[in-house]
Amino acid sequence: MKSFERVQPRSWDEAASALAAAKKAGVSAEAKGAGTELLDRLKEYNLAPDQVIDLRRLNSHNSIRRNSSGGTSIGALVTLASVASDLKADFPALADACEGAATPQIRNAATLAGNLCQRPRCWYFRSSEFQCLKKGGVECLAKSGENEFHAIFGNNTCAIVHPSAAGVALVALNARIETLAAGGGRTLAAADFFVRPEVEIFAENVLETGELVVEIHVEKPQALRSAYRKIKHKQAFDWPLADAAVAWREEGGVAKDVRIVIGSAAPVPWRAKAAEALVEGKKIDSALAARAGEAALEGATPLGKNAYKLPMVAAVVRRTLLASAGLPDGTEEHG
């Protein structure tokens, strides 16, 4: 591991300024909260910054705040464990996505912003032995290589899957992500935060160099229903093979403003728009959920070794829809 300078800013503005100064000086710099994902990349020789800007001890953007309309603002430094325990009643999709991430030790350290901004777990990207497309190579090595855990949607350019379960839930909940930079901040829809490889091959989100996530805002419309489910190879710590988040409003006994988002299946949290259209305006039951699961596969282009994900995605969408409607989804005894 290459040695680096640890910079401890006294405020978020100072952190943004330090990142801007590093960029101007041609010094490579990375920001860290808990640093759980950063440390992985350092150990894997996937990253070798000159500076690490340490945000962990900053005194703001580290709490959960509710507003009078029922919405919630979550600071960038709030841990996954805190989101899971504090927002279970308000936003079960987000709470369950955070509760199922990694291990208890990691959830109690890892931050929500860090989870959103983590890099792909693709072994070709992570390994120092391969020069894949995302590292400046000429091709995505996974497309014709070992791709059993890779994308079945949006994989024409690069077959990574986005690793953030929280991102899947936040897109379903139509959350907004607030950022800070030396030149000013902005607020983005969660769906616009993530970027596909054909738009930008070297990044998975739209953050500019030196731009930091500071708050995540989630509104709670009246009669909001949401759920998150995933399928893993083993029930202990493991990355999902397929996961999904669903959010909708109940109005007159039917589902309105339906959002169905699939994870572990595309380079970004993937909106299942055909399934959304099928469910919109209808009462969710087991038959409709099953049809929606099949509709969610529209546009899938599985690779040589990951077609097994197709029935998994259909199943996880069906289960998540049923769970969001308070109906048995088959996972209760294992929850």
Helices and strands as residue ranges (DSSP letters): E 5-7, H 12-25, E 29-32, H 36-43, E 51-54, E 64-66, E 72-75, H 80-86, H 92-99, H 104-107, H 112-117, H 123-126, G 133-135, G 141-143, H 165-172, E 176-180, E 187-189, H 190-193, E 212-218, E 224-232, E 240-251, E 254-263, E 270-271, H 273-279, H 286-295, H 309-324, G 332-334
